[in-house]
Amino acid sequence: MTSTMRSVVGAEAQDEPGDVSTGTVQPRRRRAKRRYRLTPLVLSAGVIILMALFFIWPGVLGLTYSFTSYKGFGPMTFIGLDNYTKLASDPTFYAALGRTLIYTVFSVPLGYALSLSLAVALTNLRARGKTAARIIFFLPWLVSPIVTGVIWRWMFGENFGFVNYVITSLGGGAVPWSSDPNLSLMVVIVASAWAGAAFNMLLFIAALNNVPKSYYEAAELDGANGWQRFVSITLPGIAPTSVLVILLSTLGQMKEFAMIQALNNGGPGTSNQLIVQYIYQTGFAQSNVGYASAASMVLLVILMVIALIQIAINRKATR
């Protein structure tokens, strides 16, 4: 009986440290969970601050300015929707917006075709010198848009351009690249497609490498030629990347400013002035910040609508 009681007491004594250790483990786990929750917030704090400082705050200021007659200096006078009412009847605004849409409609497909062609050529199994070609084709993306505009302006200048020099050397006449509005817009479209093709090419290369090679082998055994394989396998296989490229290119072309400003300054005259140039001239050259902010908000809504439409199309295509 005595030995039995001793064994019971000894067992209880051995259980006491275990209870203490269990009590200390739970706070440690709670602290670990708190650290796990706080760490992402701490790491994201820098991005959140930069986002709020350079995107959210300027957006709030622009929206506020759009309801005022602010000139960039002096007090802000609240005028309600007067700026938006004036925009609705401003032919210059509609002209700039229309030219921007035309520029986007032509430059985006051209840039898409150019970047996809480069990607297909560089992923071809028979191609040689792929690494050097990728570096060369990627160089335009590393060049500043202003430098790109200056380069193309030098190439297509009427009196000093390299292209006209070659044409006249061969016995032809100088082409009015800068004084003809249609030719000037064509040069801008080609230049923008050339400048943006490099980054999109990398996206397409990654997408093409992810298409299963077995599909091509099976199609080749069935007698499909290169074009049939491209249409039936390649294009459906890179559809999500195509939507991404078209979306980013569309948004980028709708906001294009630096390259066009350096290339032809929206000329000749204002015949090729795009919407961002219109906003810049209105806000800074004419010191009408409130009116320019209203135009910026309209452009923001248009870009959001375009993005939502393309995202909806992508969702339907992937179902």
Residue pairs with C-beta under 8 A, 6 or more apart in sequence:
59 300
62 293
62 296
62 297
63 293
63 297
64 76
65 76
65 289
65 290
65 293
66 83
66 84
66 290
66 293
66 294
66 296
66 297
67 78
67 79
67 80
67 81
67 83
67 290
68 76
68 77
68 78
68 79
68 290
69 76
69 77
69 79
69 82
69 83
69 290
70 76
70 77
70 289
70 290
70 293
71 287
71 288
71 289
71 290
72 283
72 284
72 287
72 289
73 287
76 290
79 290
83 290
83 291
83 293
83 294
84 294
84 298
86 291
86 294
87 93
87 291
87 294
87 295
87 298
92 270
92 278
93 275
93 278
93 295
95 273
96 273
96 274
96 275
96 277
96 278
97 275
99 185
99 272
99 273
99 274
99 275
100 253
100 254
100 274
100 275
100 276
102 185
103 185
103 188
103 189
103 192
103 253
103 256
103 274
104 250
104 253
104 254
106 189
107 188
107 189
107 192
107 193
107 249
107 253
108 246
108 249
108 250
108 253
110 189
110 190
110 193
111 192
111 193
111 196
111 197
111 200
111 249
112 200
112 242
112 245
112 246
112 249
114 193
114 194
114 197
115 196
115 197
115 198
115 199
115 200
115 201
115 203
115 204
115 245
116 200
116 201
116 204
116 242
118 137
118 197
118 201
118 204
119 201
119 202
119 204
119 205
119 207
119 208
120 204
120 208
120 230
120 234
121 127
121 133
122 130
122 133
122 134
122 137
122 201
122 205
123 205
123 208
123 209
127 133
134 205
137 197
137 198
137 201
138 198
138 201
138 202
139 198
140 148
140 194
140 195
140 197
140 198
141 195
141 196
141 198
141 199
142 198
143 151
143 195
144 258
145 195
145 258
145 259
145 262
146 258
146 259
146 261
146 262
147 262
148 191
148 194
148 195
148 259
148 262
148 263
149 191
149 258
149 259
149 260
149 261
149 262
149 263
150 262
150 263
152 187
152 191
152 263
153 262
153 263
153 264
154 160
154 161
154 162
155 161
155 162
155 163
156 163
156 164
156 177
156 178
156 187
157 164
157 177
157 178
158 164
158 174
158 175
158 176
158 177
158 178
158 179
159 174
161 177
163 175
163 177
164 174
164 175
164 177
167 173
167 174
167 175
168 174
175 183
176 183
177 183
177 184
177 187
178 184
178 264
178 267
178 268
179 268
180 268
181 268
181 271
181 272
184 264
184 267
184 268
184 271
184 272
185 272
187 263
187 264
188 259
188 260
188 263
188 264
188 272
191 259
191 263
192 253
192 256
192 259
195 259
196 249
196 252
200 245
200 248
200 249
203 241
203 244
203 245
204 238
204 241
204 245
206 241
207 237
207 238
207 240
207 241
208 234
208 237
208 238
210 237
211 233
211 234
211 237
211 238
212 237
215 233
215 237
216 229
216 233
219 228
219 229
219 232
219 233
220 229
224 232
235 242
239 317
239 318
240 314
240 318
243 310
243 313
243 314
243 317
246 310
247 306
247 307
247 310
247 311
250 306
250 310
251 303
251 306
251 307
254 275
254 299
254 302
254 303
254 306
255 276
255 299
255 303
256 274
256 276
257 274
257 276
257 277
257 280
260 266
260 272
260 274
260 277
261 277
264 272
266 272
266 273
266 274
266 277
273 281
275 295
275 299
276 299
278 295
279 292
279 295
279 296
279 299
280 292
282 288
282 291
282 292
282 295
283 289
283 291
283 292
283 293
284 292
